[in-house]
Amino acid sequence: MTANLSDYRVDYRAGGSNMEYRHNLHMHKAAGVHSGASFVASLGDEREVWYDGQRVDVRTHPAFAGVLRELGRLYDLQHSDAHHKDMTWTSPQTGHPVSLSYLAPSTPAQFAAKTRNSHLWMEHSHGQLPRIPDFVANVVVGLYDYRHELGKVDPQFARNAENYYLYCREHDIALTHAIGDPQIDRSASLAEHPDNALRIVERRADGVVVRGAKQLATLAPYCHEVMVYLSPAFFMRSAPEYVIWFALPIATPNLRLMCRESQTEHRNSFRHDLSSRYDEQDAMLFFDDVFIPNHRIFLLDDCQAAAAGFARISAWALYVGQIRFYHRLRTFLGVAALASKAIGVKDFREIGDQLGELTSYVEMVRLAIVGLQNELRPTSGGHLAPGVTLALDAFAAQVSARVAQIVRVVCGSGLVMQPSEADLANPVLRPLLERYMGGKDVDVVFKSRLFRLATELVSDRYGMRQELYEMWNRGDIVRNRIALFESYPGRAGIEANIVALLDGASAALQAAHPVPEST
């Protein structure tokens, strides 16, 4: 499936040896899949992460503790007796167990194994980690698959893509990606406002220097590397210096991460079961004249290759993103169903209608995923990719806000007023809470915790951030719908059928009611 590590033939533009390349990517230190402990330890580098005006260590700062714990738990699944066989495979190069997230599938059985692995990542995080490590790992799989097309631009790019894929696979690298331009002045051209986008400011024999910013790099503080490329909104650049694909360690000199406000720092005893575990963070990435060596560049200057390549390198990632959305919908359905029972409204006709609508979305996404699995298509890179996700991408963005609204309707005012853990423990308040804030066949403790969970899903800042993410993470829904219409393979045949229908109807009408010849 891949070249042997000992067979690298790296052709630096500025010279260099195979051993130098392997040392730069630390291939001699590869050890296969991370455990939770090894993952946390691997973040002890020189990364420059800024939070609330201070440079911080993500391993020790309380704002990052919850997700770090949760990621460690997920990485431990790869070593567990229950899931090891469903989340790893044996590297043909090193013999180490490596993540199925990094498997480039060439058979239906391999694709099915990848799918099982993705379901485990998403199920065990309840669909609450959109940029879970399984996601961008699959972008790297897409990069590897697209390497031959990159090689048509420059043979070095193909070698770089393959080598980087092997590096990520053998080290179990956790990646974020950064593909959006900063919001400065979207009405201005790059000529008018050069800082609107990341650009090359110096070209050297051994690499390039870039300056600018990228948003929003979700999960970035917890990642080993960032992969930078261009989204569909930005890949048709007006100048070649703005067209570049590359990957860098987060701990790269002059690369600075500024994080948004954390949603995990709560100074009270109210329950925050979701944000305390799944606030994956978003970051602005500032490239303050950052050097990128040649061996980490995958594309330069060619906007046509960037445009053609986005869908190709995203094929597997967009698919696993839909698996994540499916598990997110299941979480909404579970919370809504339990809440309806807890307050005795499950059998109300209007509530049953809402729950049925939510269930239909869960089933539609499940069936769509099955359809994507059954429409496997061979790629020019020699692998099997799932069906095209454009319709499901648009659907997910379209219904995500509606799903949240259903939970709000089912829960009603219970989203506003629930006791804290300290309230529940107070001997003066507890009898009142039991009497007036319990539910149908559930005590006040269960009900309050359930409704606090619902509040996080759909009402507080954690839920609002998640809803915004669902709206935009697959790209502009309008652009996706237009692309779906323009690329729909059956459209020409449908139009031809309608023309034939009109022609046939006209002929029949003419035969039944011939037009008299003019005299």
Disulfide bonds with the S-S distance in Angstrom:
none
